[in-house]
């Protein structure tokens, strides 16, 4: 991967719908050359896909929280996802070292919805404890 590839990837991270022609104008290549590079980056697994960034606040999921989970015994990633199965607002799950076994990042409508999520998680037979931290303010690393 050279500097031009890195610039193309950076531009696509900003706007995954950007046209090959637009990319070419910025990096100084023809549309066909940019298309070949993007296809190579995709086939090499550098670019793994394209997603729509959704404003979950507009969907009514305005409250974010981290839910720490403690499991009976050793928890693998499959166990963590199994516990989170049916919890629609789980944004991400992390297996962690230390006193806890996992951290879930959730987005919910309100405190009542968060309580429903916690009740669902606490009802799982392998989950022995939870701790919740409500996120007051957040900014993604990629955000300007």
N, C-alpha and C positions, 0 to 999 in steps of 0.2 A: 504494500500500500504506500503510495507516494503522497506528496503534499496536495496534489490535485484531488486524489481520492478522499483525503481527509477533509478537504474543503467541501466536496460534494456531499459527504456524509453529514457534515455540520449543517449545510444548507437544507438537506432533507430532514434533519432532526427539527429544524425550525418550521419547515412546511413540507410535509410528506407528499403533498399534491402538486408541488412545483414541477413545471414542465421541463423536459430535456432541453428545450430551446432556452428557457430562462436560466437553467443551470449553466448551459454552455456560454451564455453571455457573461455570466459572472466569472467563470473559471477560464474563459478564453479558448473554448473548444467548440467544435461543430456539434450540432444536435446528435448526429449519428455516433460521434466519438463518446459523447456523454452517455448515450443509451448503452453502448457497449460496456463502458466502465460500470454503470449501475447494474447491468445484468451480471457482470463478473463479480461485483461486490455482493450481489444476492446469491449467486451460485457458490461463492466462497464462504457464505454464512456470516459475512460482516453485517449486511442488512438482512434481518430476519423477518421483516414484515412491516406493514404500515397500519397505523391505528388512528381512530378518530378520538381526539381529546374531548371528553365530555365534561361540561360544567355541572358537576353533581349538585351544586347548590341550586341550580335552575330546576333540577329534578326533585328538589325538596329534601335532599340529603345534606343538610347544612352543618350538622354536628359531627366532629371527628373525635376519635378516641383510640388510645392504645390499650388493648386488653392483654395483660400478662396471664399466662396459663401455667399451672403446675399439674403435672400428670403423675399418676401412680406408676412407678417404674420408669423405664426409659421411653422417651417419646421420639419417634422418627417423624420425618416430614409427612409421611402418609397418615400417621396417627393425628398429626396436627390438622391436616386437611379434612380428615374424617370427622374430627370434633367440630370443625367449622362448617361441615356439610349442612346445607339448609339455612345457613346464615348469609343471606343475600348481600348484606353491605360489607363483607370482608374484602378489603382492597388488596391486602397482602398478608402473608404469614411468614414468620421467621422462626427458625429453630435457634435457640440461644444457649450459651453456656452460663453457668452461675446458679443462683438460687432458684431461678425459674426455668421452664423448659421451652416456652414459646411466647411470642408476642404477635398479636393480631392487630392490624390497622383497620379500623372500621369507620364507615360513614353512615350515619343514621339521621332520621328526621328530627328527633328530639330526645329528651331524657327518657320518656316512656318507651320509645323504640329501643333505646340503649338497654333499658331494663329487660325488655323482651329478649334481646340478643344475649344478655348475661344469663337469663334464666335458661335459655336454650343450651348455652355452653355448660352451665353448672349441672344440667340434667344428664350430661354425658357421663357414663360410668367411670371412665379413666381420668376425668378431670377432677382433681382434688382441691383446686383453689384458683381463684382469680383475683386480680388487682387491676383497677381501671384508672387510666389517666386521661382526662379530657383535654383536647388540644385547643388552646385559646387562639393561637395564630400560627399560620404555617406559610412557608414559601419554598417552592421546589428549587432544587439546585439549578435547573435549567432556566428558571424564570428570570427575567431581567429586573 
